[in-house]
Amino acid sequence: MTEEGGRPEREMHDAVCAKCGKPCKVPFKPTEGRPVYCRDCFKPRSRF
Ligand SMILES: [Zn+2]
């Protein structure tokens, strides 16, 4: 196991941002039909 800094590493999944179309990685499994946003596009205060 690789444990650096005492943080458990999460499994990252490849996804494509639904807004800018850039490839990104998300800590959850992308669900079909659900848009995935990269860190730049995913903002907590953005209106849906
Ligand atoms: Zn994006």
mmCIF file of the protein (N, C-alpha, C, O) and its ligand, coordinates in Angstrom:
data_MODEL
# 
_entry.id   MODEL 
# 
loop_
_entity.id 
_entity.type 
_entity.pdbx_number_of_molecules 
1 polymer     1 
2 non-polymer 1 
# 
_entity_poly.entity_id                      1 
_entity_poly.type                           'polypeptide(L)' 
_entity_poly.nstd_linkage                   no 
_entity_poly.nstd_monomer                   no 
_entity_poly.pdbx_seq_one_letter_code       MTEEGGRPEREMHDAVCAKCGKPCKVPFKPTEGRPVYCRDCFKPRSRF 
_entity_poly.pdbx_seq_one_letter_code_can   MTEEGGRPEREMHDAVCAKCGKPCKVPFKPTEGRPVYCRDCFKPRSRF 
_entity_poly.pdbx_strand_id                 A 
# 
loop_
_entity_poly_seq.entity_id 
_entity_poly_seq.num 
_entity_poly_seq.mon_id 
_entity_poly_seq.hetero 
1 1  MET n 
1 2  THR n 
1 3  GLU n 
1 4  GLU n 
1 5  GLY n 
1 6  GLY n 
1 7  ARG n 
1 8  PRO n 
1 9  GLU n 
1 10 ARG n 
1 11 GLU n 
1 12 MET n 
1 13 HIS n 
1 14 ASP n 
1 15 ALA n 
1 16 VAL n 
1 17 CYS n 
1 18 ALA n 
1 19 LYS n 
1 20 CYS n 
1 21 GLY n 
1 22 LYS n 
1 23 PRO n 
1 24 CYS n 
1 25 LYS n 
1 26 VAL n 
1 27 PRO n 
1 28 PHE n 
1 29 LYS n 
1 30 PRO n 
1 31 THR n 
1 32 GLU n 
1 33 GLY n 
1 34 ARG n 
1 35 PRO n 
1 36 VAL n 
1 37 TYR n 
1 38 CYS n 
1 39 ARG n 
1 40 ASP n 
1 41 CYS n 
1 42 PHE n 
1 43 LYS n 
1 44 PRO n 
1 45 ARG n 
1 46 SER n 
1 47 ARG n 
1 48 PHE n 
# 
loop_
_struct_asym.id 
_struct_asym.entity_id 
A 1 
B 2 
# 
loop_
_chem_comp.id 
_chem_comp.type 
_chem_comp.mon_nstd_flag 
ALA 'L-peptide linking' y 
ARG 'L-peptide linking' y 
ASP 'L-peptide linking' y 
CYS 'L-peptide linking' y 
GLU 'L-peptide linking' y 
GLY 'peptide linking'   y 
HIS 'L-peptide linking' y 
LYS 'L-peptide linking' y 
MET 'L-peptide linking' y 
PHE 'L-peptide linking' y 
PRO 'L-peptide linking' y 
SER 'L-peptide linking' y 
THR 'L-peptide linking' y 
TYR 'L-peptide linking' y 
VAL 'L-peptide linking' y 
ZN  non-polymer         . 
# 
_pdbx_entity_nonpoly.entity_id   2 
_pdbx_entity_nonpoly.name        ? 
_pdbx_entity_nonpoly.comp_id     ZN 
# 
_pdbx_nonpoly_scheme.asym_id         B 
_pdbx_nonpoly_scheme.entity_id       2 
_pdbx_nonpoly_scheme.mon_id          ZN 
_pdbx_nonpoly_scheme.ndb_seq_num     1 
_pdbx_nonpoly_scheme.pdb_seq_num     101 
_pdbx_nonpoly_scheme.auth_seq_num    101 
_pdbx_nonpoly_scheme.pdb_mon_id      ZN 
_pdbx_nonpoly_scheme.auth_mon_id     ZN 
_pdbx_nonpoly_scheme.pdb_strand_id   A 
_pdbx_nonpoly_scheme.pdb_ins_code    . 
# 
loop_
_atom_site.group_PDB 
_atom_site.id 
_atom_site.type_symbol 
_atom_site.label_atom_id 
_atom_site.label_alt_id 
_atom_site.label_comp_id 
_atom_site.label_asym_id 
_atom_site.label_entity_id 
_atom_site.label_seq_id 
_atom_site.pdbx_PDB_ins_code 
_atom_site.Cartn_x 
_atom_site.Cartn_y 
_atom_site.Cartn_z 
_atom_site.occupancy 
_atom_site.B_iso_or_equiv 
_atom_site.pdbx_formal_charge 
_atom_site.auth_seq_id 
_atom_site.auth_comp_id 
_atom_site.auth_asym_id 
_atom_site.auth_atom_id 
_atom_site.pdbx_PDB_model_num 
ATOM   1   N  N  . MET A 1 1  ? 0.835   -1.209 0.000   1.00 0.00 ? 1   MET A N  1 
ATOM   2   C  CA . MET A 1 1  ? 0.000   0.000  0.000   1.00 0.00 ? 1   MET A CA 1 
ATOM   3   C  C  . MET A 1 1  ? 0.870   1.259  0.000   1.00 0.00 ? 1   MET A C  1 
ATOM   4   O  O  . MET A 1 1  ? 1.953   1.289  0.585   1.00 0.00 ? 1   MET A O  1 
ATOM   5   N  N  . THR A 1 2  ? 0.382   2.261  -0.650  1.00 0.00 ? 2   THR A N  1 
ATOM   6   C  CA . THR A 1 2  ? 1.132   3.509  -0.665  1.00 0.00 ? 2   THR A CA 1 
ATOM   7   C  C  . THR A 1 2  ? 0.380   4.545  0.158   1.00 0.00 ? 2   THR A C  1 
ATOM   8   O  O  . THR A 1 2  ? -0.663  5.069  -0.235  1.00 0.00 ? 2   THR A O  1 
ATOM   9   N  N  . GLU A 1 3  ? 0.947   4.804  1.287   1.00 0.00 ? 3   GLU A N  1 
ATOM   10  C  CA . GLU A 1 3  ? 0.300   5.785  2.156   1.00 0.00 ? 3   GLU A CA 1 
ATOM   11  C  C  . GLU A 1 3  ? 1.270   6.924  2.421   1.00 0.00 ? 3   GLU A C  1 
ATOM   12  O  O  . GLU A 1 3  ? 2.213   6.798  3.202   1.00 0.00 ? 3   GLU A O  1 
ATOM   13  N  N  . GLU A 1 4  ? 1.014   8.033  1.753   1.00 0.00 ? 4   GLU A N  1 
ATOM   14  C  CA . GLU A 1 4  ? 1.928   9.156  1.913   1.00 0.00 ? 4   GLU A CA 1 
ATOM   15  C  C  . GLU A 1 4  ? 1.216   10.281 2.649   1.00 0.00 ? 4   GLU A C  1 
ATOM   16  O  O  . GLU A 1 4  ? 0.152   10.745 2.239   1.00 0.00 ? 4   GLU A O  1 
ATOM   17  N  N  . GLY A 1 5  ? 1.810   10.690 3.706   1.00 0.00 ? 5   GLY A N  1 
ATOM   18  C  CA . GLY A 1 5  ? 1.206   11.773 4.479   1.00 0.00 ? 5   GLY A CA 1 
ATOM   19  C  C  . GLY A 1 5  ? 0.032   11.306 5.311   1.00 0.00 ? 5   GLY A C  1 
ATOM   20  O  O  . GLY A 1 5  ? -0.680  12.124 5.894   1.00 0.00 ? 5   GLY A O  1 
ATOM   21  N  N  . GLY A 1 6  ? -0.176  10.016 5.374   1.00 0.00 ? 6   GLY A N  1 
ATOM   22  C  CA . GLY A 1 6  ? -1.259  9.499  6.199   1.00 0.00 ? 6   GLY A CA 1 
ATOM   23  C  C  . GLY A 1 6  ? -2.624  9.663  5.570   1.00 0.00 ? 6   GLY A C  1 
ATOM   24  O  O  . GLY A 1 6  ? -3.645  9.449  6.223   1.00 0.00 ? 6   GLY A O  1 
ATOM   25  N  N  . ARG A 1 7  ? -2.646  10.043 4.302   1.00 0.00 ? 7   ARG A N  1 
ATOM   26  C  CA . ARG A 1 7  ? -3.933  10.233 3.635   1.00 0.00 ? 7   ARG A CA 1 
ATOM   27  C  C  . ARG A 1 7  ? -4.264  9.016  2.791   1.00 0.00 ? 7   ARG A C  1 
ATOM   28  O  O  . ARG A 1 7  ? -3.466  8.619  1.942   1.00 0.00 ? 7   ARG A O  1 
ATOM   29  N  N  . PRO A 1 8  ? -5.396  8.434  3.004   1.00 0.00 ? 8   PRO A N  1 
ATOM   30  C  CA . PRO A 1 8  ? -5.798  7.320  2.144   1.00 0.00 ? 8   PRO A CA 1 
ATOM   31  C  C  . PRO A 1 8  ? -6.104  7.822  0.740   1.00 0.00 ? 8   PRO A C  1 
ATOM   32  O  O  . PRO A 1 8  ? -6.858  8.779  0.559   1.00 0.00 ? 8   PRO A O  1 
ATOM   33  N  N  . GLU A 1 9  ? -5.516  7.170  -0.240  1.00 0.00 ? 9   GLU A N  1 
ATOM   34  C  CA . GLU A 1 9  ? -5.705  7.643  -1.600  1.00 0.00 ? 9   GLU A CA 1 
ATOM   35  C  C  . GLU A 1 9  ? -7.040  7.172  -2.160  1.00 0.00 ? 9   GLU A C  1 
ATOM   36  O  O  . GLU A 1 9  ? -7.418  6.008  -2.027  1.00 0.00 ? 9   GLU A O  1 
ATOM   37  N  N  . ARG A 1 10 ? -7.733  8.100  -2.784  1.00 0.00 ? 10  ARG A N  1 
ATOM   38  C  CA . ARG A 1 10 ? -9.022  7.735  -3.370  1.00 0.00 ? 10  ARG A CA 1 
ATOM   39  C  C  . ARG A 1 10 ? -8.836  7.266  -4.804  1.00 0.00 ? 10  ARG A C  1 
ATOM   40  O  O  . ARG A 1 10 ? -7.912  7.676  -5.506  1.00 0.00 ? 10  ARG A O  1 
ATOM   41  N  N  . GLU A 1 11 ? -9.725  6.413  -5.203  1.00 0.00 ? 11  GLU A N  1 
ATOM   42  C  CA . GLU A 1 11 ? -9.678  5.959  -6.579  1.00 0.00 ? 11  GLU A CA 1 
ATOM   43  C  C  . GLU A 1 11 ? -10.240 7.046  -7.488  1.00 0.00 ? 11  GLU A C  1 
ATOM   44  O  O  . GLU A 1 11 ? -11.341 7.555  -7.276  1.00 0.00 ? 11  GLU A O  1 
ATOM   45  N  N  . MET A 1 12 ? -9.457  7.384  -8.500  1.00 0.00 ? 12  MET A N  1 
ATOM   46  C  CA . MET A 1 12 ? -9.898  8.435  -9.402  1.00 0.00 ? 12  MET A CA 1 
ATOM   47  C  C  . MET A 1 12 ? -10.367 7.841  -10.721 1.00 0.00 ? 12  MET A C  1 
ATOM   48  O  O  . MET A 1 12 ? -9.796  6.878  -11.233 1.00 0.00 ? 12  MET A O  1 
ATOM   49  N  N  . HIS A 1 13 ? -11.418 8.441  -11.251 1.00 0.00 ? 13  HIS A N  1 
ATOM   50  C  CA . HIS A 1 13 ? -11.962 7.946  -12.506 1.00 0.00 ? 13  HIS A CA 1 
ATOM   51  C  C  . HIS A 1 13 ? -11.811 9.012  -13.589 1.00 0.00 ? 13  HIS A C  1 
ATOM   52  O  O  . HIS A 1 13 ? -11.938 10.212 -13.345 1.00 0.00 ? 13  HIS A O  1 
ATOM   53  N  N  . ASP A 1 14 ? -11.541 8.529  -14.772 1.00 0.00 ? 14  ASP A N  1 
ATOM   54  C  CA . ASP A 1 14 ? -11.425 9.463  -15.889 1.00 0.00 ? 14  ASP A CA 1 
ATOM   55  C  C  . ASP A 1 14 ? -12.804 9.937  -16.319 1.00 0.00 ? 14  ASP A C  1 
ATOM   56  O  O  . ASP A 1 14 ? -13.745 9.151  -16.424 1.00 0.00 ? 14  ASP A O  1 
ATOM   57  N  N  . ALA A 1 15 ? -12.904 11.230 -16.564 1.00 0.00 ? 15  ALA A N  1 
ATOM   58  C  CA . ALA A 1 15 ? -14.170 11.786 -17.004 1.00 0.00 ? 15  ALA A CA 1 
ATOM   59  C  C  . ALA A 1 15 ? -13.895 12.987 -17.890 1.00 0.00 ? 15  ALA A C  1 
ATOM   60  O  O  . ALA A 1 15 ? -12.771 13.482 -17.967 1.00 0.00 ? 15  ALA A O  1 
ATOM   61  N  N  . VAL A 1 16 ? -14.941 13.443 -18.554 1.00 0.00 ? 16  VAL A N  1 
ATOM   62  C  CA . VAL A 1 16 ? -14.809 14.618 -19.402 1.00 0.00 ? 16  VAL A CA 1 
ATOM   63  C  C  . VAL A 1 16 ? -15.750 15.689 -18.871 1.00 0.00 ? 16  VAL A C  1 
ATOM   64  O  O  . VAL A 1 16 ? -16.930 15.441 -18.622 1.00 0.00 ? 16  VAL A O  1 
ATOM   65  N  N  . CYS A 1 17 ? -15.206 16.871 -18.705 1.00 0.00 ? 17  CYS A N  1 
ATOM   66  C  CA . CYS A 1 17 ? -16.004 17.959 -18.164 1.00 0.00 ? 17  CYS A CA 1 
ATOM   67  C  C  . CYS A 1 17 ? -17.142 18.290 -19.118 1.00 0.00 ? 17  CYS A C  1 
ATOM   68  O  O  . CYS A 1 17 ? -16.934 18.428 -20.323 1.00 0.00 ? 17  CYS A O  1 
ATOM   69  N  N  . ALA A 1 18 ? -18.347 18.418 -18.568 1.00 0.00 ? 18  ALA A N  1 
ATOM   70  C  CA . ALA A 1 18 ? -19.523 18.673 -19.399 1.00 0.00 ? 18  ALA A CA 1 
ATOM   71  C  C  . ALA A 1 18 ? -19.586 20.135 -19.826 1.00 0.00 ? 18  ALA A C  1 
ATOM   72  O  O  . ALA A 1 18 ? -20.383 20.500 -20.691 1.00 0.00 ? 18  ALA A O  1 
ATOM   73  N  N  . LYS A 1 19 ? -18.754 20.963 -19.226 1.00 0.00 ? 19  LYS A N  1 
ATOM   74  C  CA . LYS A 1 19 ? -18.814 22.382 -19.542 1.00 0.00 ? 19  LYS A CA 1 
ATOM   75  C  C  . LYS A 1 19 ? -17.714 22.793 -20.521 1.00 0.00 ? 19  LYS A C  1 
ATOM   76  O  O  . LYS A 1 19 ? -17.993 23.367 -21.574 1.00 0.00 ? 19  LYS A O  1 
ATOM   77  N  N  . CYS A 1 20 ? -16.472 22.498 -20.168 1.00 0.00 ? 20  CYS A N  1 
ATOM   78  C  CA . CYS A 1 20 ? -15.376 22.925 -21.027 1.00 0.00 ? 20  CYS A CA 1 
ATOM   79  C  C  . CYS A 1 20 ? -14.868 21.800 -21.909 1.00 0.00 ? 20  CYS A C  1 
ATOM   80  O  O  . CYS A 1 20 ? -14.084 22.038 -22.828 1.00 0.00 ? 20  CYS A O  1 
ATOM   81  N  N  . GLY A 1 21 ? -15.305 20.581 -21.640 1.00 0.00 ? 21  GLY A N  1 
ATOM   82  C  CA . GLY A 1 21 ? -14.935 19.467 -22.497 1.00 0.00 ? 21  GLY A CA 1 
ATOM   83  C  C  . GLY A 1 21 ? -13.536 18.945 -22.261 1.00 0.00 ? 21  GLY A C  1 
ATOM   84  O  O  . GLY A 1 21 ? -13.023 18.151 -23.050 1.00 0.00 ? 21  GLY A O  1 
ATOM   85  N  N  . LYS A 1 22 ? -12.917 19.384 -21.184 1.00 0.00 ? 22  LYS A N  1 
ATOM   86  C  CA . LYS A 1 22 ? -11.567 18.919 -20.893 1.00 0.00 ? 22  LYS A CA 1 
ATOM   87  C  C  . LYS A 1 22 ? -11.612 17.619 -20.101 1.00 0.00 ? 22  LYS A C  1 
ATOM   88  O  O  . LYS A 1 22 ? -12.510 17.394 -19.290 1.00 0.00 ? 22  LYS A O  1 
ATOM   89  N  N  . PRO A 1 23 ? -10.628 16.774 -20.355 1.00 0.00 ? 23  PRO A N  1 
ATOM   90  C  CA . PRO A 1 23 ? -10.551 15.542 -19.575 1.00 0.00 ? 23  PRO A CA 1 
ATOM   91  C  C  . PRO A 1 23 ? -10.140 15.842 -18.143 1.00 0.00 ? 23  PRO A C  1 
ATOM   92  O  O  . PRO A 1 23 ? -9.229  16.632 -17.894 1.00 0.00 ? 23  PRO A O  1 
ATOM   93  N  N  . CYS A 1 24 ? -10.822 15.201 -17.211 1.00 0.00 ? 24  CYS A N  1 
ATOM   94  C  CA . CYS A 1 24 ? -10.503 15.448 -15.819 1.00 0.00 ? 24  CYS A CA 1 
ATOM   95  C  C  . CYS A 1 24 ? -10.668 14.158 -15.040 1.00 0.00 ? 24  CYS A C  1 
ATOM   96  O  O  . CYS A 1 24 ? -11.102 13.139 -15.577 1.00 0.00 ? 24  CYS A O  1 
ATOM   97  N  N  . LYS A 1 25 ? -10.319 14.219 -13.780 1.00 0.00 ? 25  LYS A N  1 
ATOM   98  C  CA . LYS A 1 25 ? -10.469 13.042 -12.938 1.00 0.00 ? 25  LYS A CA 1 
ATOM   99  C  C  . LYS A 1 25 ? -11.368 13.363 -11.771 1.00 0.00 ? 25  LYS A C  1 
ATOM   100 O  O  . LYS A 1 25 ? -11.259 14.414 -11.140 1.00 0.00 ? 25  LYS A O  1 
ATOM   101 N  N  . VAL A 1 26 ? -12.253 12.438 -11.503 1.00 0.00 ? 26  VAL A N  1 
ATOM   102 C  CA . VAL A 1 26 ? -13.185 12.647 -10.404 1.00 0.00 ? 26  VAL A CA 1 
ATOM   103 C  C  . VAL A 1 26 ? -13.056 11.509 -9.412  1.00 0.00 ? 26  VAL A C  1 
ATOM   104 O  O  . VAL A 1 26 ? -12.778 10.370 -9.788  1.00 0.00 ? 26  VAL A O  1 
ATOM   105 N  N  . PRO A 1 27 ? -13.261 11.823 -8.141  1.00 0.00 ? 27  PRO A N  1 
ATOM   106 C  CA . PRO A 1 27 ? -13.120 10.808 -7.085  1.00 0.00 ? 27  PRO A CA 1 
ATOM   107 C  C  . PRO A 1 27 ? -14.314 9.871  -6.994  1.00 0.00 ? 27  PRO A C  1 
ATOM   108 O  O  . PRO A 1 27 ? -14.393 9.038  -6.091  1.00 0.00 ? 27  PRO A O  1 
ATOM   109 N  N  . PHE A 1 28 ? -15.234 10.012 -7.924  1.00 0.00 ? 28  PHE A N  1 
ATOM   110 C  CA . PHE A 1 28 ? -16.393 9.115  -7.923  1.00 0.00 ? 28  PHE A CA 1 
ATOM   111 C  C  . PHE A 1 28 ? -16.579 8.566  -9.319  1.00 0.00 ? 28  PHE A C  1 
ATOM   112 O  O  . PHE A 1 28 ? -16.014 9.091  -10.279 1.00 0.00 ? 28  PHE A O  1 
ATOM   113 N  N  . LYS A 1 29 ? -17.358 7.527  -9.436  1.00 0.00 ? 29  LYS A N  1 
ATOM   114 C  CA . LYS A 1 29 ? -17.565 6.928  -10.742 1.00 0.00 ? 29  LYS A CA 1 
ATOM   115 C  C  . LYS A 1 29 ? -18.592 7.726  -11.528 1.00 0.00 ? 29  LYS A C  1 
ATOM   116 O  O  . LYS A 1 29 ? -19.732 7.873  -11.088 1.00 0.00 ? 29  LYS A O  1 
ATOM   117 N  N  . PRO A 1 30 ? -18.200 8.240  -12.683 1.00 0.00 ? 30  PRO A N  1 
ATOM   118 C  CA . PRO A 1 30 ? -19.130 9.031  -13.486 1.00 0.00 ? 30  PRO A CA 1 
ATOM   119 C  C  . PRO A 1 30 ? -20.342 8.210  -13.906 1.00 0.00 ? 30  PRO A C  1 
ATOM   120 O  O  . PRO A 1 30 ? -20.213 7.094  -14.411 1.00 0.00 ? 30  PRO A O  1 
ATOM   121 N  N  . THR A 1 31 ? -21.508 8.779  -13.689 1.00 0.00 ? 31  THR A N  1 
ATOM   122 C  CA . THR A 1 31 ? -22.737 8.086  -14.055 1.00 0.00 ? 31  THR A CA 1 
ATOM   123 C  C  . THR A 1 31 ? -23.228 8.584  -15.403 1.00 0.00 ? 31  THR A C  1 
ATOM   124 O  O  . THR A 1 31 ? -23.192 9.779  -15.695 1.00 0.00 ? 31  THR A O  1 
ATOM   125 N  N  . GLU A 1 32 ? -23.685 7.650  -16.212 1.00 0.00 ? 32  GLU A N  1 
ATOM   126 C  CA . GLU A 1 32 ? -24.158 8.033  -17.529 1.00 0.00 ? 32  GLU A CA 1 
ATOM   127 C  C  . GLU A 1 32 ? -25.388 8.922  -17.399 1.00 0.00 ? 32  GLU A C  1 
ATOM   128 O  O  . GLU A 1 32 ? -26.306 8.622  -16.636 1.00 0.00 ? 32  GLU A O  1 
ATOM   129 N  N  . GLY A 1 33 ? -25.395 10.018 -18.152 1.00 0.00 ? 33  GLY A N  1 
ATOM   130 C  CA . GLY A 1 33 ? -26.513 10.926 -18.103 1.00 0.00 ? 33  GLY A CA 1 
ATOM   131 C  C  . GLY A 1 33 ? -26.325 12.045 -17.087 1.00 0.00 ? 33  GLY A C  1 
ATOM   132 O  O  . GLY A 1 33 ? -27.098 13.001 -17.033 1.00 0.00 ? 33  GLY A O  1 
ATOM   133 N  N  . ARG A 1 34 ? -25.264 11.897 -16.278 1.00 0.00 ? 34  ARG A N  1 
ATOM   134 C  CA . ARG A 1 34 ? -25.003 12.945 -15.289 1.00 0.00 ? 34  ARG A CA 1 
ATOM   135 C  C  . ARG A 1 34 ? -23.755 13.718 -15.689 1.00 0.00 ? 34  ARG A C  1 
ATOM   136 O  O  . ARG A 1 34 ? -22.695 13.132 -15.908 1.00 0.00 ? 34  ARG A O  1 
ATOM   137 N  N  . PRO A 1 35 ? -23.884 15.011 -15.780 1.00 0.00 ? 35  PRO A N  1 
ATOM   138 C  CA . PRO A 1 35 ? -22.737 15.817 -16.177 1.00 0.00 ? 35  PRO A CA 1 
ATOM   139 C  C  . PRO A 1 35 ? -21.653 15.838 -15.104 1.00 0.00 ? 35  PRO A C  1 
ATOM   140 O  O  . PRO A 1 35 ? -21.925 15.888 -13.904 1.00 0.00 ? 35  PRO A O  1 
ATOM   141 N  N  . VAL A 1 36 ? -20.427 15.798 -15.585 1.00 0.00 ? 36  VAL A N  1 
ATOM   142 C  CA . VAL A 1 36 ? -19.285 15.857 -14.677 1.00 0.00 ? 36  VAL A CA 1 
ATOM   143 C  C  . VAL A 1 36 ? -18.510 17.128 -14.979 1.00 0.00 ? 36  VAL A C  1 
ATOM   144 O  O  . VAL A 1 36 ? -18.288 17.468 -16.141 1.00 0.00 ? 36  VAL A O  1 
ATOM   145 N  N  . TYR A 1 37 ? -18.106 17.818 -13.948 1.00 0.00 ? 37  TYR A N  1 
ATOM   146 C  CA . TYR A 1 37 ? -17.380 19.055 -14.151 1.00 0.00 ? 37  TYR A CA 1 
ATOM   147 C  C  . TYR A 1 37 ? -15.990 18.963 -13.539 1.00 0.00 ? 37  TYR A C  1 
ATOM   148 O  O  . TYR A 1 37 ? -15.772 18.303 -12.523 1.00 0.00 ? 37  TYR A O  1 
ATOM   149 N  N  . CYS A 1 38 ? -15.070 19.639 -14.184 1.00 0.00 ? 38  CYS A N  1 
ATOM   150 C  CA . CYS A 1 38 ? -13.724 19.685 -13.640 1.00 0.00 ? 38  CYS A CA 1 
ATOM   151 C  C  . CYS A 1 38 ? -13.691 20.686 -12.478 1.00 0.00 ? 38  CYS A C  1 
ATOM   152 O  O  . CYS A 1 38 ? -14.687 21.337 -12.159 1.00 0.00 ? 38  CYS A O  1 
ATOM   153 N  N  . ARG A 1 39 ? -12.549 20.780 -11.881 1.00 0.00 ? 39  ARG A N  1 
ATOM   154 C  CA . ARG A 1 39 ? -12.457 21.638 -10.686 1.00 0.00 ? 39  ARG A CA 1 
ATOM   155 C  C  . ARG A 1 39 ? -12.670 23.102 -11.026 1.00 0.00 ? 39  ARG A C  1 
ATOM   156 O  O  . ARG A 1 39 ? -13.152 23.881 -10.204 1.00 0.00 ? 39  ARG A O  1 
ATOM   157 N  N  . ASP A 1 40 ? -12.303 23.467 -12.257 1.00 0.00 ? 40  ASP A N  1 
ATOM   158 C  CA . ASP A 1 40 ? -12.464 24.863 -12.657 1.00 0.00 ? 40  ASP A CA 1 
ATOM   159 C  C  . ASP A 1 40 ? -13.930 25.214 -12.851 1.00 0.00 ? 40  ASP A C  1 
ATOM   160 O  O  . ASP A 1 40 ? -14.375 26.310 -12.509 1.00 0.00 ? 40  ASP A O  1 
ATOM   161 N  N  . CYS A 1 41 ? -14.672 24.262 -13.406 1.00 0.00 ? 41  CYS A N  1 
ATOM   162 C  CA . CYS A 1 41 ? -16.072 24.532 -13.724 1.00 0.00 ? 41  CYS A CA 1 
ATOM   163 C  C  . CYS A 1 41 ? -16.985 24.224 -12.540 1.00 0.00 ? 41  CYS A C  1 
ATOM   164 O  O  . CYS A 1 41 ? -18.058 24.810 -12.398 1.00 0.00 ? 41  CYS A O  1 
ATOM   165 N  N  . PHE A 1 42 ? -16.551 23.314 -11.714 1.00 0.00 ? 42  PHE A N  1 
ATOM   166 C  CA . PHE A 1 42 ? -17.391 22.970 -10.569 1.00 0.00 ? 42  PHE A CA 1 
ATOM   167 C  C  . PHE A 1 42 ? -17.139 23.941 -9.421  1.00 0.00 ? 42  PHE A C  1 
ATOM   168 O  O  . PHE A 1 42 ? -16.126 23.880 -8.723  1.00 0.00 ? 42  PHE A O  1 
ATOM   169 N  N  . LYS A 1 43 ? -18.090 24.821 -9.262  1.00 0.00 ? 43  LYS A N  1 
ATOM   170 C  CA . LYS A 1 43 ? -17.944 25.777 -8.171  1.00 0.00 ? 43  LYS A CA 1 
ATOM   171 C  C  . LYS A 1 43 ? -19.159 25.682 -7.260  1.00 0.00 ? 43  LYS A C  1 
ATOM   172 O  O  . LYS A 1 43 ? -20.297 25.622 -7.725  1.00 0.00 ? 43  LYS A O  1 
ATOM   173 N  N  . PRO A 1 44 ? -18.906 25.668 -5.971  1.00 0.00 ? 44  PRO A N  1 
ATOM   174 C  CA . PRO A 1 44 ? -19.971 25.475 -4.986  1.00 0.00 ? 44  PRO A CA 1 
ATOM   175 C  C  . PRO A 1 44 ? -21.076 26.521 -5.092  1.00 0.00 ? 44  PRO A C  1 
ATOM   176 O  O  . PRO A 1 44 ? -22.230 26.232 -4.776  1.00 0.00 ? 44  PRO A O  1 
ATOM   177 N  N  . ARG A 1 45 ? -20.744 27.708 -5.525  1.00 0.00 ? 45  ARG A N  1 
ATOM   178 C  CA . ARG A 1 45 ? -21.745 28.762 -5.509  1.00 0.00 ? 45  ARG A CA 1 
ATOM   179 C  C  . ARG A 1 45 ? -22.424 28.956 -6.861  1.00 0.00 ? 45  ARG A C  1 
ATOM   180 O  O  . ARG A 1 45 ? -23.240 29.862 -7.030  1.00 0.00 ? 45  ARG A O  1 
ATOM   181 N  N  . SER A 1 46 ? -22.084 28.104 -7.815  1.00 0.00 ? 46  SER A N  1 
ATOM   182 C  CA . SER A 1 46 ? -22.697 28.266 -9.124  1.00 0.00 ? 46  SER A CA 1 
ATOM   183 C  C  . SER A 1 46 ? -24.140 27.764 -9.093  1.00 0.00 ? 46  SER A C  1 
ATOM   184 O  O  . SER A 1 46 ? -24.466 26.794 -8.408  1.00 0.00 ? 46  SER A O  1 
ATOM   185 N  N  . ARG A 1 47 ? -24.973 28.436 -9.837  1.00 0.00 ? 47  ARG A N  1 
ATOM   186 C  CA . ARG A 1 47 ? -26.380 28.037 -9.881  1.00 0.00 ? 47  ARG A CA 1 
ATOM   187 C  C  . ARG A 1 47 ? -26.559 26.903 -10.858 1.00 0.00 ? 47  ARG A C  1 
ATOM   188 O  O  . ARG A 1 47 ? -25.919 26.879 -11.910 1.00 0.00 ? 47  ARG A O  1 
ATOM   189 N  N  . PHE A 1 48 ? -27.393 25.991 -10.538 1.00 0.00 ? 48  PHE A N  1 
ATOM   190 C  CA . PHE A 1 48 ? -27.620 24.882 -11.433 1.00 0.00 ? 48  PHE A CA 1 
ATOM   191 C  C  . PHE A 1 48 ? -28.732 25.211 -12.400 1.00 0.00 ? 48  PHE A C  1 
ATOM   192 O  O  . PHE A 1 48 ? -29.077 24.388 -13.248 1.00 0.00 ? 48  PHE A O  1 
HETATM 193 ZN ZN . ZN  B 2 .  ? -14.436 22.205 -16.984 1.00 0.00 2 101 ZN  A ZN 1 
# 
